[in-house]
Amino acid sequence: MEAPHAQSTIWRLIVTPPLSGAENMAIDEALLRSFDPAASLPVLRLYGWSLPALSLGRYQKAAEILDLERCRNDSVAVVRRVTGGGVIYHADELTYSLVCSPEQIPPSSSIKDSFRLLTGFLLSFYRELGLDVLYAADCAHEGTRFGERTAFCFAGKESFDILANGRKIGGNAQRRLKDVIFQHGSIPLLNRAVTGLTYMKDQAPEQADGAASLADCGVNGDWNSLVAILASKFSGYFDIVCQSDSLSQREQSDMESLFIGKYSADCWNLEGVTA
């Protein structure tokens, strides 16, 4: 597949050290809130998780799908993403998020096509590491059904989920606001799907059977080297330059407000409402 050419040739690259679930979600939303499609440079953020956390999709009901008592007993934080999809257990992973306007990326024919476009760099990344990866739609058997809603992220498949040797590696989700695209996704270094499943009310073991990680595929690179490879593949895929940056004053202020007022509050994380 020929690599696309982005309309914006410079992206901000923000690499943050492993942080808590609440801090990570607050930073992602701060980047989204602060983005001005008419004036801001697009952003690629790469980050990790200092402690294991479960992230809920935007419209999931925590009490219906999670064993919240077990989460509390094991001190596993529960946070809610601004994107949809199923529960993801975040531990031992490299995570990315990106914020841009539709005009700052190559043209796409639909929202679904933009998802393919904005995950293409992941194929380059995995292939650089020696993995045999394809989109689910490109290796599906006749009659395969995509898009079925599942409470646990790794139990379902979308057309542009990435499969390594037939197993789903990571998960990606996108949200659209007016003239702004936000997307984030996980790259699991170790396979913690079975552990994550223990915090679900429905613990049917087959839900984790289709998950894969870099270690499962024989890749054991350290986090910093993987960050460098991912940033390089992103730049090369879109033919752009990633300039190292940090949060602006406005983004830092928004992050702190969101961390205290939203992502540290059960009303948002568990119920999906703001105080």
Buried (B, 14 or more C-beta within 10 A) or exposed (E): EEEBEBBBEEBBBBBBEBBBBBBBBBBBBBBBBBBEBEEBBBBBBBBBBEEBBBBBBEEBEBEEBBBBEEBEEEEBBBBBBBBBBBBBBBBBBBBBBBBBBBEBBBEBEEEEEBBBBBBBBBBBBBEEBEBEBBBBBEEBEEEEEEEEEBBBBBBBBBBBBBBBEEBBBBBBBBBEEEEBBBBBBBBBBBBBBBBBBEBBEEEEEEBBEBBBBBBBBEBEBEBEEBBEBBBBBBBBBBEBEBEEBEBBEEBBEBBEEBBEEBBBBEEBBBEBEEE
